Amino acid sequence: MSKIYAGDRLEEGCKELAVMLLGAKHAVVLTGAGMDTESNIPDFRGKNGLWRNYDPRVVADITTFRQNYDLFHEFYRDRFSTMKQVEPHPGHYILADLEQRGLIKAIATQNISGLHAKAGNKKVYELHGNTREIYCNSCGKPATEQELLAKQPCRHCKQYALRPNIVFFGEPLPPVVWDSAIAEIKRSDLLLVIGTSLEVSPVNQLPYLAEGKQVLINNEDRSAGYSFDLVLLGSAGDILQRTVKYLT
Ligand code: NAD
């Protein structure tokens, strides 16, 4: 049975999380889009999600990329400009500080924003890729962000197939990154899951591999079907800021 803390009792839950972090030898964090909303990147399925205007199964699918490059391009061009302007929020910096202090060992993230690395985390597994690297889906050669944004064809093979190195629905996850994240999570004695609806497979299977304690931080309860010891309902930034006060 999970202990669920929200509202007036949240502080108590944060204290409990701090005790768990101080006692853990190998704590690992798994984040989703809810980790980045306080940096003004909309999530996919939350109340103000990105998918109000676009159907995720369509625009973020490899079939759309292949069959409707214009739609893919329109959606990602807007996302690119949003991503470029964002900065980590206090919650990201707390996770970087926790890694530096040895209180967490690694972050596996579904986010493509790169904000964990920007905040200073060193060991980050980007399970769904990133928007930093651009390449041609047809010949595999690298390209630049400017070429992609200007909707140019590939310099090498002349195909309209430039893309960011992110994982579309219908594509496999990068195998080395995926295997490394699995190894970290299997080794963990504390798994801290932050800001994810746990709807997207295969990442939503990762908590089942953890044999130690598990904690969910999310602003809605997504714990059904999982074995979280602790569920803290609220915003990721606020909960991390409250928790860190007890980590001295
Ligand atoms: P999701 O949108 O399905 O779920 C996000 C969850 O976080 C929701 O339950 C929402 O209520 C919660 N949430 C929102 N803001 C929060 C906050 N401030 N504090 C705590 N909880 C908060 O996202 P997901 O589970 O990561 O799912 C899937 C896909 O979203 C992934 O494929 C990922 O690549 C992609 N995505 C990434 C970004 C990003 O890079 N920042 C943004 C949007 C989507």
Boltz pocket constraint, residues with backbone or C-beta under 6 A from the ligand:
constraints:
  - pocket:
      binder: B
      contacts: [[A, 31], [A, 32], [A, 33], [A, 34], [A, 35], [A, 36], [A, 37], [A, 38], [A, 41], [A, 42], [A, 43], [A, 44], [A, 45], [A, 46], [A, 47], [A, 49], [A, 50], [A, 110], [A, 111], [A, 112], [A, 113], [A, 114], [A, 128], [A, 194], [A, 195], [A, 196], [A, 197], [A, 198], [A, 199], [A, 200], [A, 217], [A, 218], [A, 219], [A, 220], [A, 222], [A, 234], [A, 235], [A, 236], [A, 237]]
      max_distance: 6.0
